[in-house]
Amino acid sequence: MKRNIIIILTAMLLLPLTAGAQTLKGSYFLDNSVNRNKMNPAFAPRSGYFQIPGVGNISAGVMSNLDIPTFLYPSNGEMLTFLHPSISVEQFDKALAKHPHLDVEAQTNLVNFGFFGGPKSYWTFDVSVNAGLDVDLPRDLFMFVKQGTGTEGQSFNIANVNAYATASVSAALGYSREIIEGLRVGGKVRFIAPVAYAAVNLENVRLTTGKDKWTAETEGYAYTAMQGLDVYTPEGEMIPTAEFDLERFIQNKALAGFGYSMDLGVEWKLSVGSLFDGLSVSAAVTDLGMIHYDTKAMAAYSTAGTVEWAGFQNVNADYDFEASLDEFVENAKAELMNLNEEDAPSKFARSTMPRVYAGVEVPFLWRKMSAGLLYSGRFSHSYYRQELTASLNAKPMKWLALGVNYSFLNTASTLGWILELTPKSGINLFIGGDYIPAEWVSAPILDGLMEMPEALAAKGHEHLYLPMSWRLNLNFGLSLAFGSKHGR
């Protein structure tokens, strides 16, 4: 069981290594990028394009303020978890974020193309599949686990433990136009076909520790919206189960409701024939809209219960997690995981999660290079995430652009890079990443879970390594450019 706990912890820490940001922020200041209009609909590349289905642009992202150094601590050649007694409560409290959260996003384009509608106008159209997960984790939850049963009568008031999962298909039509020299405005309208929605909200969680036991009392509710999905607790059982009716799903065309959103953007570019010719300022708000769910596809549940548990006591390197966790699972099955079906609401709507972008770019060396600063923010159900990205870009040729960037503010500081090959006609290519960890540490905790690569062993390395930041992505895409006499 101890081995399984380590595997689960390792998997949680390594999950973001498979994903990255939804749209590469490094492309915001690359004029010929075919993807940056997702951040600002006013942007237009110099030629028409058609992204190749399957490899045009597949993006996924994980963003969290719970980083590896919060939970794993190198010490004398070993990697200790935050539960180890040598890691003080004060040390863990200082490392833990004030508002822990985890966001997961994924998107792939089924169709995506753009073309000039005249000397000053540009059209785009795309059909995409989108999925997302937002989780809010109260800080006291982690402090409760760390502090354990060491204090008699210690109470933790944990509220608003929230998790939201969505899946949808959307179609968007965009238009960009230069209204006067140097000033472009753009907009995009989007129809959203939601396929699935699930929400779990624990509005009240009261946790009390003692020398002999922990006590947890919960009150909350859950919603689901998906054609053909039924969640229920079988008679005589304690754990809810789910059944999926594919025929009903198809008969209802997989639609769990309908939605809409819009993007609005503006770009102003200075052109004075000076050394800083091309100075630009831009701003946009995207995904501004609502999703209305069909009550016939919805189900509502409430949950309430109390569980007592001996907790993690006297944790050390040889601690037996198995007995402790088995006790908790058995108690939780009977008390915390029961669901009582309620009447579905007559109306149910949720906001799409709007994003805000604002950037300034200063070119130099006759536009062969530029420096940019991008502010990006994202609204969620219960918090606002923001980030600053400083970018240095080189454009030595019309068809070649590359850049490096540094992101900071409300997330861990990370490096990024991008390379784009954008000939006026033929195959265009982009590759890059926004979050590249720069520091890695030896991780004995992985011993026995993974085999040591021969290349590392041959160089005298005794253990595998973990990145000190778990934000890492790699974005890749191909498109076909078909040129235009209106290309700038």
Summary of the structure (lengths in Angstrom):
residues: 488
radius of gyration: 25.5
end to end distance: 62.5
largest distance: 79.5
contacts: 1608
relative contact order: 0.18
helix: 15%
strand: 51%
